[in-house]
Amino acid sequence: MNFELKSLSPSQAAQLNTDTLLVLVPDTQTDKAASGALQELIAGATRLGDLEQGVGKLLSCYRAPGFKASRVLLVRVGDGSAALVRKALTAGLAAVKTAGVKKLGLVLSLFDASNDAVRAAVQCCADATYVYTTTKPSAKARALQQVVVGVSQAAAVRAGFDTGRALITGVEFAKEWANRPANHATPTHLAEAARKLGRLPGLKTDVLGPKQVEALGMGSFLAVAKGSAEPLRFIVLHYNGGPKGSAPVVLVGKGITFDTGGISIKPAAEMDEMKFDMGGAASVLGTFAALAELRPAINVVGLIPSCENMPDGLAVKPGDVVTSMSGQTIEILNTDAEGRLILCDALTYAARFKPHSVIDIATLTGACVIALGGVRSGLFSTRDDLAQALQQAGETAQDLCWRLPLDDEYAEGLKSNFADMGNVAGRAGGAITAAKFLQKFTAELPWAHLDIAGTAWKSGAAKGSTGRPVPLLLQYLIDQADALAAGAGKGAKARTKKAAKV
């Protein structure tokens, strides 16, 4: 899908030659005195009560006088905030999708659209029209091919527009790989996808196999993988956009490409959805795809431990004890708590990069789904500043998370008579005890954990990947790049003043 950003007045918007003109109408217009076909249409529709108040309320017009587009869709957008832009467009684009529109004019010129609002608009256009086709030849690909975004001043919102386009690249990359059936998204397939990303400017990819992982002493990761005929892959991605030597942000994505539960096998109902158990890995890949397009000035490392969790004759058994890369031993009390077993070794590996921060992303626990549903991802962190930065990034990107506690008392259930720890601690507070397990492998690292079990995909008629939390992660990286640039600027000024004094 192609996007174009233009400065358009309301009168210019009316002359846009598109299949459909979708106009977001605020409660209070910036220039009520303005005249023209668009303003007259809105005024008349409002006066007659045809365009009701309320975000998402819409009026569809065909062959309206003074417009080049054959269809004009007026949609109420409230105060024009990013959240309301998304809500209004979700309603408007549902009508556009059924009409098979190929070229859309999207008008945000009637209010002072912010960078966040423009980004939300661009991303919403992609989300509302996304179609998965890779293993479904009968599926009709998205009809919408071109979107012209009209705003009052294009230069003022160019950053939001560019971020939105990069987000589409990242989110759709994540959706593609999470939606693929497990036989089309094995650890080897994921590694190949990562290698292709590594050919993009600023990116590099290394892929480690079973022998290399064994040489590193990743006994916990190996234990999960040995029950499957599919060989494991440990994927290491590098994005070098920041100053050389600058501490990187490390993203660690859980890459269980299918989770049967192992010997502690899951019930058959909805087990097909366990192809989504690599949602954390997909989000890391998607974030790197977005980084390659947006090119922020920051260094980022991506780590993806990837394997299947299968009940083969070689599979790890409840009660087995394994030794992690950190040297700590783990009694595996439930083989269906496998995500934390592959993540713990990746977290130990992350320390070698002397990171600015480490964030792991995982479809980790059903308990988090019960706690937060599908609205917010669970956030855990040992650092208040990191937690606040992630939460703020989520608010900005409208990819919400919520911080849960990490009190030491929650780790009591992880005690084992036969190893340094067990891998589960019972049903109570399951999302928290899983995070406490991971915390044991982060030592003094500035670490955060995102449990995306409730937000990575949808079930039912709308079954499919959401691409979350790519928007949150990309916004966090943008914020950190901005902070790094601001710090460098202050340092340069200080050096200039010092030199002047000398």
C-alpha positions in Angstrom: 0.0 0.0 0.0 1.3 3.4 -1.0 0.9 6.5 1.2 1.3 10.1 0.2 1.2 13.1 2.5 -0.1 16.4 1.1 -0.9 19.9 2.4 -4.6 20.3 1.5 -7.1 23.0 2.3 -10.7 21.9 2.6 -11.4 23.4 -0.9 -8.4 21.5 -2.4 -9.5 18.3 -0.7 -12.8 18.5 -2.5 -10.9 18.4 -5.8 -8.9 15.3 -4.9 -9.3 12.7 -7.6 -9.8 9.5 -5.7 -12.4 6.7 -5.6 -13.6 7.8 -2.1 -12.9 10.9 0.0 -13.0 10.1 3.7 -13.2 13.3 5.7 -12.7 13.4 9.5 -15.0 16.0 10.9 -14.2 17.5 14.3 -16.7 18.7 16.8 -15.3 22.2 16.4 -13.8 23.2 13.1 -10.6 25.4 13.0 -12.1 27.8 10.4 -15.9 28.1 10.5 -15.9 31.0 8.1 -14.3 29.0 5.3 -16.5 28.3 2.3 -16.4 25.7 -0.5 -18.1 22.4 -1.4 -16.7 20.4 1.6 -17.6 23.1 4.2 -21.1 23.5 2.6 -21.7 19.7 2.6 -20.7 19.4 6.3 -22.7 22.5 7.3 -25.9 21.3 5.5 -25.6 17.7 6.8 -25.1 19.0 10.4 -28.0 21.5 10.1 -30.4 18.8 8.9 -29.2 16.3 11.5 -27.9 13.8 8.9 -24.4 13.9 10.4 -24.9 13.1 14.0 -22.6 14.1 16.9 -20.5 11.3 18.4 -17.1 9.8 17.4 -17.6 7.3 14.5 -20.9 8.6 13.4 -20.8 8.9 9.6 -22.7 10.0 6.5 -22.0 8.6 3.1 -22.7 10.8 0.0 -22.7 9.7 -3.6 -22.0 12.2 -6.5 -22.0 15.2 -4.1 -21.8 18.5 -6.1 -18.4 20.1 -6.2 -16.4 16.9 -5.5 -14.2 14.9 -7.9 -14.5 11.7 -5.9 -17.7 9.8 -6.6 -18.1 8.9 -2.9 -17.7 11.3 0.0 -17.7 9.8 3.5 -18.0 12.2 6.5 -17.0 10.8 9.8 -17.1 12.5 13.2 -13.7 12.5 15.0 -14.4 14.4 18.2 -11.5 16.5 19.3 -9.1 14.9 16.7 -6.9 13.2 19.3 -4.9 10.2 18.1 -7.2 7.7 20.0 -10.3 9.3 18.5 -8.8 9.4 15.0 -8.3 5.6 15.3 -11.8 5.1 16.5 -13.4 7.2 13.8 -11.3 5.6 11.0 -12.1 2.1 12.2 -15.8 3.0 11.6 -15.2 4.8 8.3 -12.8 2.2 6.8 -15.3 -0.6 7.5 -17.6 1.1 4.9 -14.6 1.8 2.5 -13.5 -1.9 2.7 -16.8 -3.2 1.5 -16.9 -0.8 -1.4 -13.6 -2.2 -2.9 -11.9 1.2 -3.0 -8.5 1.3 -4.6 -7.5 4.9 -4.1 -8.6 6.7 -0.9 -8.4 10.4 0.0 -8.1 10.8 3.7 -8.8 14.4 4.9 -7.5 15.6 8.2 -7.4 19.2 7.2 -10.4 20.3 9.3 -8.5 20.2 12.5 -4.9 20.7 13.7 -3.8 17.0 13.3 -0.8 16.1 15.5 2.1 13.8 14.6 0.4 11.1 16.8 -2.9 11.6 15.0 -1.4 11.3 11.6 0.6 8.2 12.6 -2.6 6.6 14.0 -4.5 7.4 10.8 -1.9 5.8 8.6 -1.6 2.7 10.7 -5.4 2.4 11.0 -5.7 2.3 7.2 -3.3 -0.6 7.1 -4.8 -2.5 10.0 -8.4 -2.2 8.7 -7.5 -3.5 5.3 -4.9 -6.2 6.1 -5.5 -9.6 4.5 -3.4 -12.7 5.1 -2.9 -14.6 1.8 0.3 -16.7 2.1 -1.4 -20.1 2.6 -4.9 -19.1 1.4 -4.9 -18.7 -2.4 -8.6 -18.1 -2.3 -8.3 -15.0 -0.2 -8.7 -11.7 -2.0 -5.8 -9.4 -1.3 -6.5 -5.9 0.0 -8.2 -3.7 -2.6 -6.9 -0.4 -1.2 -3.6 0.3 -2.9 -3.1 4.1 -2.5 -4.0 6.5 0.3 -3.5 10.3 0.0 -3.4 11.9 3.4 -4.4 15.5 3.4 -3.4 17.8 6.3 -3.2 21.5 6.9 0.6 21.6 7.0 2.5 18.5 5.8 5.9 19.6 7.0 4.6 19.8 10.6 3.5 16.2 10.7 6.1 14.6 8.5 7.7 12.7 11.4 4.4 11.1 12.4 3.7 10.2 8.8 7.1 8.5 8.4 6.8 6.7 11.7 3.3 5.4 10.7 4.7 4.1 7.4 7.6 2.3 9.2 5.1 0.9 11.7 3.0 -0.6 8.9 6.1 -2.4 7.6 6.9 -3.7 11.1 3.4 -4.6 12.2 2.6 -6.4 8.9 5.9 -8.3 9.0 5.0 -9.5 12.5 1.5 -10.4 11.5 2.7 -12.3 8.5 5.0 -14.6 10.5 2.7 -15.0 13.5 -0.2 -15.9 11.2 1.6 -18.5 9.3 0.8 -22.2 10.2 3.6 -23.8 12.2 4.7 -26.0 9.3 5.3 -22.7 7.3 7.0 -21.0 10.2 9.5 -23.4 11.7 12.6 -22.2 13.5 14.5 -22.6 10.3 11.9 -20.5 8.4 12.2 -17.8 11.1 16.0 -17.8 10.7 15.7 -17.4 7.0 13.4 -14.4 7.5 15.9 -12.9 9.9 18.7 -13.4 7.4 16.7 -11.5 4.7 16.2 -8.7 7.2 20.0 -8.7 7.8 20.6 -7.7 4.2 18.8 -4.3 4.7 20.9 -1.2 5.4 22.2 -1.0 8.9 21.1 -4.5 9.8 23.1 -7.7 10.4 22.0 -11.2 11.3 23.7 -14.2 12.9 22.1 -17.6 13.3 23.3 -20.2 15.8 22.4 -23.9 15.5 22.2 -26.7 18.1 25.9 -27.3 18.4 26.7 -23.6 18.9 23.9 -23.3 21.5 25.2 -26.4 23.3 28.7 -24.9 23.3 27.3 -21.8 25.0 25.9 -24.0 27.8 22.3 -23.1 27.1 21.0 -26.3 28.7 17.5 -24.9 29.5 16.9 -23.9 25.8 18.2 -27.2 24.6 16.0 -29.2 27.0 12.8 -27.7 25.4 14.1 -28.2 21.8 15.1 -31.8 22.1 11.5 -33.1 21.9 11.1 -31.9 18.4 12.4 -33.1 15.0 12.8 -29.5 14.0 16.2 -28.1 14.9 16.4 -25.1 17.2 17.7 -21.7 16.0 19.1 -18.9 18.1 18.8 -15.7 16.0 20.9 -12.6 16.8 20.0 -9.4 15.0 22.0 -6.1 15.1 20.7 -2.7 14.1 23.6 -0.2 14.2 22.1 3.3 13.9 23.6 5.0 16.9 27.2 6.1 17.8 29.8 3.3 17.7 30.2 1.9 21.2 26.8 3.3 22.4 25.1 0.7 24.7 22.3 -1.1 22.7 18.8 -1.8 23.7 18.4 -5.6 23.6 15.0 -7.1 22.6 14.5 -10.7 23.4 11.5 -12.5 21.7 10.1 -15.9 22.7 10.1 -18.0 19.5 8.2 -21.2 20.3 6.9 -21.8 16.8 4.4 -24.4 18.1 3.6 -25.3 21.6 1.8 -28.6 22.3 2.7 -28.3 26.0 5.2 -31.1 25.7 4.7 -34.0 28.0 2.4 -31.8 30.0 0.2 -31.7 26.9 -2.4 -29.1 26.4 -6.1 -29.8 25.7 -7.0 -30.2 22.0 -9.5 -27.3 22.0 -7.9 -24.2 20.4 -4.4 -25.8 20.4 -4.1 -24.6 16.8 -3.7 -21.1 18.2 -0.4 -22.2 19.7 1.2 -21.3 16.4 0.9 -17.8 17.8 3.3 -18.7 20.6 6.1 -17.1 18.7 4.4 -13.7 18.9 7.3 -12.3 20.8 9.8 -13.4 18.2 7.5 -12.0 15.4 7.4 -8.6 17.2 11.2 -8.5 17.4 11.5 -9.3 13.7 8.8 -6.7 12.9 10.5 -4.0 15.0 13.8 -4.6 13.1 11.9 -4.3 9.8 10.5 -1.0 11.0 14.0 0.2 12.2 15.5 -0.5 8.7 12.9 1.9 7.2 12.8 4.6 9.9 16.6 4.5 10.7 16.6 6.1 14.2 20.0 7.0 15.7 20.2 4.1 18.2 21.8 0.7 18.5 19.6 -2.3 19.0 20.2 -6.1 19.4 17.5 -8.7 18.8 17.7 -12.1 20.4 15.3 -14.9 19.4 15.6 -18.4 20.9 13.3 -20.5 18.6 12.2 -24.1 18.8 9.1 -26.2 19.0 7.7 -27.7 22.2 6.7 -31.3 21.3 6.0 -34.6 23.3 8.6 -36.8 21.6 10.3 -39.7 23.2 13.3 -37.5 23.8 11.2 -34.7 25.3 12.0 -33.3 28.7 9.9 -34.8 31.5 8.3 -33.3 34.6 10.8 -33.6 37.4 13.9 -33.4 35.1 16.6 -31.0 36.2 18.5 -28.9 33.7 21.4 -26.5 33.9 20.9 -23.0 32.4 23.6 -20.9 30.7 23.8 -18.9 34.0 24.8 -22.1 35.9 21.6 -22.1 37.9 19.7 -25.4 37.9 16.0 -25.7 37.1 13.5 -28.4 38.1 11.0 -28.7 35.3 7.8 -29.3 37.1 5.6 -28.5 34.1 6.8 -28.8 30.5 4.1 -26.4 29.3 6.0 -23.6 31.1 8.6 -23.8 28.4 8.8 -20.1 27.2 10.6 -19.1 30.4 13.1 -21.9 29.9 14.2 -20.7 26.5 14.1 -17.0 27.5 16.3 -17.4 30.6 19.3 -18.5 28.5 18.7 -15.7 26.1 18.6 -13.2 28.9 21.9 -14.5 30.2 23.4 -14.1 26.7 22.1 -10.6 26.6 24.4 -9.4 29.3 27.4 -9.7 27.0 26.3 -6.6 25.1 26.5 -4.4 28.2 23.0 -3.2 27.3 21.3 0.1 27.9 18.2 -1.9 28.7 16.9 -5.4 28.1 13.2 -6.1 27.2 11.9 -9.6 26.7 8.6 -10.0 24.9 6.6 -13.3 25.3 3.2 -14.9 25.0 4.1 -16.3 28.4 1.1 -16.9 30.6 -2.7 -17.5 30.5 -2.7 -15.9 33.8 -1.9 -12.5 32.2 -4.9 -13.0 29.8 -7.1 -13.4 32.9 -5.6 -10.4 34.6 -5.6 -7.9 31.7 -7.6 -9.4 28.9 -6.8 -8.3 25.3 -6.5 -4.6 26.0 -3.1 -4.1 27.8 0.0 -6.2 27.8 1.5 -7.1 31.2 4.6 -5.1 32.1 7.1 -6.1 34.7 10.4 -4.4 35.5 13.1 -4.0 38.1 13.6 -0.4 37.1 11.0 2.4 37.6 12.5 4.6 34.9 12.4 1.8 32.4 8.8 0.8 33.3 7.7 4.4 33.0 9.4 4.8 29.6 7.7 1.7 28.3 4.3 2.7 29.7 4.6 6.1 28.1 5.7 4.7 24.8 2.6 2.5 24.9 0.3 5.4 25.6 1.9 7.4 22.7 1.6 4.5 20.3 -1.8 3.4 21.6 -0.3 0.0 22.3 -1.1 -0.2 25.9 0.6 -2.0 28.8 0.1 -2.1 32.5 2.7 -2.6 35.2 2.3 -5.5 37.7 4.3 -6.1 40.9 7.5 -8.0 41.4 7.5 -8.4 45.2 10.0 -10.9 46.5 7.3 -12.9 48.2 6.0 -14.0 44.8 9.2 -16.1 44.3 8.5 -18.3 47.3 6.6 -20.8 45.2 9.6 -21.3 42.9 11.7 -23.0 45.5 12.7 -26.6 44.8 14.1 -29.5 46.9 16.1 -30.7 43.9 17.3 -27.7 42.0 18.0 -24.0 42.5 14.5 -23.3 41.4 11.4 -24.8 39.9 9.9 -23.5 36.6 6.4 -23.0 38.0 4.9 -21.8 41.3 1.2 -22.8 41.1 -1.8 -21.0 39.7 -2.0 -18.0 42.0 -0.3 -14.9 40.5 0.9 -17.0 37.6 2.0 -14.0 35.4 4.0 -12.6 38.3 5.7 -15.8 39.3 6.7 -16.3 35.7 8.3 -12.9 35.7 10.0 -13.7 39.0 11.5 -16.7 37.4 12.9 -14.6 34.5 14.2 -12.0 37.0 16.6 -14.6 38.5 18.5 -14.5 35.2 18.8 -10.7 34.8 21.2 -10.0 37.8 21.8 -6.2 37.7 20.5 -5.7 34.1 18.0 -2.9 33.5 15.4 -5.4 32.6 11.7 -5.4 31.7 9.3 -8.2 30.7 6.2 -7.8 28.5 3.7 -10.6 28.7 1.7 -10.3 25.5 -0.4 -13.5 25.8 -3.6 -11.5 25.8 -2.6 -9.0 23.1 -0.5 -10.8 20.5 -3.5 -12.3 18.7 -7.3 -12.5 18.5 -9.5 -15.6 18.6 -12.9 -16.3 17.1 -14.1 -14.9 13.8 -11.3 -12.3 13.8 -8.6 -14.9 14.6 -5.2 -13.6 13.7 -2.1 -11.8 14.8 -2.4 -8.2 16.0 1.3 -7.3 15.4 1.5 -6.0 19.0 3.7 -4.8 20.6 5.7 -3.6 17.6 4.2 0.0 18.0 5.2 0.1 21.7 8.7 -1.2 21.0 9.3 1.2 18.1 8.1 4.2 20.0 10.3 3.3 23.0 13.3 3.1 20.6 12.4 6.4 19.0 12.2 8.0 22.5 15.5 6.5 23.5 17.1 7.8 20.3 15.8 11.2 21.0 17.1 11.1 24.5 20.5 10.0 23.3 20.6 12.8 20.8 19.6 15.4 23.4 22.3 14.1 25.7 24.9 14.3 23.0 23.8 17.9 22.3 24.1 18.9 25.9 27.5 17.3 26.0 28.7 19.2 22.9 27.5 22.5 24.4 29.3 21.8 27.7 32.5 21.1 25.8 32.1 24.3 23.8 31.7 26.4 26.9 34.7 24.7 28.6 36.8 25.4 25.5 35.7 29.0 25.4 36.7 29.5 29.0 40.2 28.1 28.3 
